Amino acid sequence: MRADVQQVTDGVFLVHGGQTNWVILADGDDLTLVDTGYPADRERLLASLTEVGGAPEAVTAVLLTHAHNDHLGSAAFLHARYGTPVLCHAAEVPHARREFLHQVDVGDVLRNAWRPGVLPWSVHALRAGGKAHVPVAEARAFAPDGPLDLPGAPVPVPTPGHTLGHCAFHLPDAGVVVSGDALVTGHATSRLRGPQLLPGMFHHERAAARASLQRLGALDAGLLLPGHGPAHRGPIADTVRQADAYAF
């Protein structure tokens, strides 16, 4: 099955994988890849690079919004096969290296199994490699102050809560926010459609995740590219207010 590649503005592509998105930033022949989907999304991931006119060898760096398996699934592969640097927030580096793991576990799923969509999601997650051991031993921190010297010139925006070192990325010239799981527009376990926080079982610190919404709301942007769900157009401050209204 092919990934759904959507060009949202010049040089910016949102890719819908199995149940997780990644983003490709293009500058001439060079690419930045933000997240990599589940391990089982690898063929989709590689095909998406070809579809935008690139190749794995053209990826200057992988940026991780965070180190859950549905976002770092092929990061170690790209580093091992192509030497691609894998970068994330300093607080997320030990998570990516699997010095610890903050991720929804079997107990959380069982306690929430009564919720619509949780069991089908969990089956998909297991089949896609959600519990696979895919550490990125070579992960390293990007410079704390952006913009990063990478295609697309993304500016890191720390948004802790979902994980300790979760980080969104702002593309000021394009008016785009790549939000990872700090702010999504849909999920298999949620009945909501539109801007929202993920259900509570997915966050390491839900209160911090909610507080991090305000960092996103202060940015100058009109297009949200989330880790789950479709792209959302509209002033980011309004987008955040809508998500915060649903949070509890």
N, C-alpha and C positions, 0 to 999 in steps of 0.2 A: 504494500500500500504506500502511495506517495504522500509526502507531506504537502500541506496546502500553503503555498508561498504567496504572500500578498505584499506588493510594493506599496507602502503607505505614503512615502514622499521620496524625493531624490536621494538615492543611496541608502535608504532605510527599508528593510524588509522584515515583516512579522511572519513567522513560520509556525503553523499549527501542526504539532506532531500527533502522537496518540491521544494524550490528554494534557500535554504540557507544551508551552510555546518556547521558542527561542527567537533571537533577533540577530540579523546579519546587517552590519554596517559596511558599506562599500565606499572606497575612495580610489578611483581608478581601478587598478588590478588588485589592490590590497583590501583585505577584509578584517573586520573584528567580529567575533562570534560571542554573543552574550547568551550564556547557558547552552546546554547540549541535549536536553531531554533525558528520557529514561535510557538505560543501557539497550533496551530493545528498539529504540528509535534510531539506532546507528545508521542503518541504510537510508532512512528518511533524511537524516541529518546530512549525510554525504551527498545525497541527491539534491538537497536544497542548495548546497553550495554550488553545484553544477548549474542548477536552474537560474541562479542569479548571475551566471557568467564567470564564476570563480572555480576554485578547487581547494581541497584541504591544504595543499602546499601554500596557498595564498593567504591563509589565516594568520595574521600577524600575532594575535593573542586570543585566548579564550578568557573572557571575563565572566566570573560567576557571581550572580546575585546572592547565592548562598549554596550550601553544600549538601542539600538533600539529593537523594539518588535520582529523582525525576528532573534534576537540573544539571547535575555533574556526570550523568551516565556515561558519556564518551570522552570526558576531559582527559582522563589518564591515557586512553587509547590515542588521542590526537597527539599528546605529548610524546608517547612512546614511538609512534609510527612516524610522525613528522617533526618532532622537536618543538611543537607549539608551546609557548609559555602559557601557563594557567595562573591567572591572577585573581585575587579577591581581597576583601577588606582584611586588615591585619588580624582582627578578632575572629575571622572566619577561617584563617589558614589552618589552625590545628583541627578544626572541624573537618575541613577538606582532606586533611591527612589522616583522618580517623583516629586522632588521639583521644577523641570522645565522639559520641553521637547523640545529637538532640533531634530525634525524629519520632513521629507517631509510632507507637508500638502495638503489639497484638492486644494488650490489655485495653488500650485506648479504643481500638476498633471494636472489641467485644462490648465495651461499655456503651458504645454509640451505635451498635448494630441495628437498633430499632429505628434509627433515622433513615428516611428515604435515600437511597443511592449509596449508602455506606458499604453494604456487602458487595454490590457489583463493582464499585470502585476498588475495594480491597482485592478482589479477584484479578482485576486488570493490573493493579499495582504489583502484585506478586508475579504475574506472568511477564510483566514488562521489566522486571529486575529491581523492584522497589526495595527488596531485602538483600540484594546482591552486595558483595563486598568489593567496592570499586574505589578505594582510596586514591587520592591524588598526592602521592608522596612528595612530588616536586612543586606543589602549589606554593606561591609566594605572594606577598602583599604588594599591591600597587601603591604608588605615591599617594599620600593622604590628601593632597590638594590638587584638584583638576584644573584645566582639562587634561586628560591623559594623552600622551603622545602616541595615539593609535588612530587608525581610520575611524572617522566619525567624531573624533575629539570628545568622547563621552566624559562627563563630569560626575564623579562619584557623589552620591547622596546617602550617607549612612542612615539606615532605617531599621535599627535593632528591634527585636521583639519576636518576629517569626523564628529567627535564630539570633544568636548573640551578635554575629557580624553581618547580618543581612545588609545589603547595599543596593539601592536603586541607582539608575544612571540617567542624567539629564543631558539632552542634546539641545543646547540653547538656540543654535542657529535654525534648527528644524522645528523648534517648539514641541519637542517630544520628551516624554518620560517613559523609560523602561523600568517598570516597577517590580518585576519579579513577583514574589508572593506577599509583598508589603501591601499591595492593593490589586485586587483581581476583578474580573467582570463576570465570572461564572466558574462553577466547579461541579463535578459529578455528584458531590455530596450536598450540594446546596440547591434549594428551590428558587433562590433569588436569581434575577437576571439584572445585570448592570453593576456598577461599582459597589464593591463590598469587601469586607475582610473575610478571609477564610474562616470556616468553623473553628471554634476554640481548640479542639483537640490537636490541631495542626501547629499551634504556636507554642514556642518555648515559654514566652512571657506575653500573654495576650494584652495586658494593660500597656506594656511597652509598645507592642505592635500598634495599638490604637493611638498612642501618643505620637508614634512616628508618622502617622497620616498627616499631621500638621506640617511636617517638614516638606512633604510632597506638595501640600496645598499652597505653600509659599513660593513655589517655582513659577516661572513664566513659561507656560506650555498650554497647548490646546489639544494634544493628542496623547492618549495613554496606551502603552503597549504592555499588557500584563503577562504574568507567567501562566495564567489560566483564563480562558475566555477570549472573546473578540476584542479588537481595538475599540477604543471609546473616544469620540471626539466631543470637545467642549472644554471650557475653561477648567484647568485642573483644580482650582479652588472650589468650584461647584461640584466637580467629581468627588473630591474628598468629603465635602459636606454630605453628599448623598450616601457615601459609604459609611460615614460616621453615624448617620441617622439610623442605619440598620444595625450598628454594633451594639452589643450589650454584654 
